[in-house]
Amino acid sequence: MSWWDDVKFVVTGEQSNAVKAPPGQEIGAAAGSMVGAAPDVNPAPGATSNTVNTGGGSAGEIRMSRDEMEDTLRRARNLLTDISNQITPASFLTRMQPPANDPASVSATNSANNGGNYYVGHLRRQQAYLQVVIDKMQKALGIVVETDEQQGKTIQNTAGGSVA
């Protein structure tokens, strides 16, 4: 279970603060300012936050206008494609062969293969993490996406089971 399991994306009818700086701050302000800081999910009494609100789980809600969420969704899908495109080339880093069958070469190659396995595993975790975020944004936007398995079953039922 991850933090994202409790996050809820909400589409608002207005421009949110997702791309705006806090009052008194400039976007891209000097280091040490609040730019790049995590949103305050527990604002002081009387303060408001339109980007992240508590409620709907321990992680709260992320609110964006439809345009902002569609743009964020597009960017997330592009990032998922980039990450997915790295997995096949990265898998070559898991199958290196030692140049000789001596202990030093075998040990160095095993170490390199372990690093490759870690990298491929990391890419797969990034994929899973990003897919959760994409699914939640699609749900918030009302985009219905069937999985390949569901589509296959639908096709089989429609075709009388003739599709394998």
Contacts in CASP RR format, 6 or more apart in sequence:
PFRMAT RR
TARGET T0000
AUTHOR 0000-0000-0000
METHOD contacts of the structure
MODEL  1
MSWWDDVKFVVTGEQSNAVKAPPGQEIGAAAGSMVGAAPDVNPAPGATSN
TVNTGGGSAGEIRMSRDEMEDTLRRARNLLTDISNQITPASFLTRMQPPA
NDPASVSATNSANNGGNYYVGHLRRQQAYLQVVIDKMQKALGIVVETDEQ
QGKTIQNTAGGSVA
2 129 0 8 1.000
2 132 0 8 1.000
3 59 0 8 1.000
4 59 0 8 1.000
4 129 0 8 1.000
4 132 0 8 1.000
4 133 0 8 1.000
4 136 0 8 1.000
5 59 0 8 1.000
5 132 0 8 1.000
6 56 0 8 1.000
6 57 0 8 1.000
6 58 0 8 1.000
6 59 0 8 1.000
6 60 0 8 1.000
7 59 0 8 1.000
7 60 0 8 1.000
7 61 0 8 1.000
7 62 0 8 1.000
7 136 0 8 1.000
8 56 0 8 1.000
8 57 0 8 1.000
8 60 0 8 1.000
8 61 0 8 1.000
8 62 0 8 1.000
8 136 0 8 1.000
8 140 0 8 1.000
9 61 0 8 1.000
9 62 0 8 1.000
9 63 0 8 1.000
9 64 0 8 1.000
9 69 0 8 1.000
9 136 0 8 1.000
9 137 0 8 1.000
9 139 0 8 1.000
9 140 0 8 1.000
10 61 0 8 1.000
10 62 0 8 1.000
10 63 0 8 1.000
10 64 0 8 1.000
10 140 0 8 1.000
11 63 0 8 1.000
11 64 0 8 1.000
11 65 0 8 1.000
11 66 0 8 1.000
11 69 0 8 1.000
11 140 0 8 1.000
11 141 0 8 1.000
12 50 0 8 1.000
12 63 0 8 1.000
12 64 0 8 1.000
12 65 0 8 1.000
13 65 0 8 1.000
13 66 0 8 1.000
14 65 0 8 1.000
15 65 0 8 1.000
15 68 0 8 1.000
16 50 0 8 1.000
16 51 0 8 1.000
16 63 0 8 1.000
16 64 0 8 1.000
16 65 0 8 1.000
16 68 0 8 1.000
17 49 0 8 1.000
17 50 0 8 1.000
17 51 0 8 1.000
18 51 0 8 1.000
18 62 0 8 1.000
18 63 0 8 1.000
18 64 0 8 1.000
18 68 0 8 1.000
18 72 0 8 1.000
19 27 0 8 1.000
19 68 0 8 1.000
20 27 0 8 1.000
21 27 0 8 1.000
21 28 0 8 1.000
21 29 0 8 1.000
21 34 0 8 1.000
21 35 0 8 1.000
22 34 0 8 1.000
25 33 0 8 1.000
25 34 0 8 1.000
25 35 0 8 1.000
26 35 0 8 1.000
27 35 0 8 1.000
28 35 0 8 1.000
29 35 0 8 1.000
39 49 0 8 1.000
39 51 0 8 1.000
39 52 0 8 1.000
40 47 0 8 1.000
40 49 0 8 1.000
40 52 0 8 1.000
41 49 0 8 1.000
41 52 0 8 1.000
41 53 0 8 1.000
41 54 0 8 1.000
41 59 0 8 1.000
41 60 0 8 1.000
42 54 0 8 1.000
43 49 0 8 1.000
50 63 0 8 1.000
51 62 0 8 1.000
51 63 0 8 1.000
51 64 0 8 1.000
52 60 0 8 1.000
52 61 0 8 1.000
52 62 0 8 1.000
52 63 0 8 1.000
53 60 0 8 1.000
53 61 0 8 1.000
53 63 0 8 1.000
54 60 0 8 1.000
54 61 0 8 1.000
55 61 0 8 1.000
64 72 0 8 1.000
66 141 0 8 1.000
69 137 0 8 1.000
69 140 0 8 1.000
69 141 0 8 1.000
70 141 0 8 1.000
72 137 0 8 1.000
73 134 0 8 1.000
73 137 0 8 1.000
73 138 0 8 1.000
73 141 0 8 1.000
76 130 0 8 1.000
76 133 0 8 1.000
76 134 0 8 1.000
76 137 0 8 1.000
77 134 0 8 1.000
79 130 0 8 1.000
80 127 0 8 1.000
80 130 0 8 1.000
80 131 0 8 1.000
80 134 0 8 1.000
83 123 0 8 1.000
83 126 0 8 1.000
83 127 0 8 1.000
83 130 0 8 1.000
84 127 0 8 1.000
86 123 0 8 1.000
87 120 0 8 1.000
87 123 0 8 1.000
87 124 0 8 1.000
87 127 0 8 1.000
90 116 0 8 1.000
90 119 0 8 1.000
90 120 0 8 1.000
90 123 0 8 1.000
91 120 0 8 1.000
93 112 0 8 1.000
93 113 0 8 1.000
93 115 0 8 1.000
93 116 0 8 1.000
93 119 0 8 1.000
93 120 0 8 1.000
94 113 0 8 1.000
94 116 0 8 1.000
94 117 0 8 1.000
94 120 0 8 1.000
95 113 0 8 1.000
96 109 0 8 1.000
96 112 0 8 1.000
96 113 0 8 1.000
97 109 0 8 1.000
98 105 0 8 1.000
98 106 0 8 1.000
98 108 0 8 1.000
98 109 0 8 1.000
99 105 0 8 1.000
135 145 0 8 1.000
138 145 0 8 1.000
146 154 0 8 1.000
152 163 0 8 1.000
155 163 0 8 1.000
156 162 0 8 1.000
156 163 0 8 1.000
END
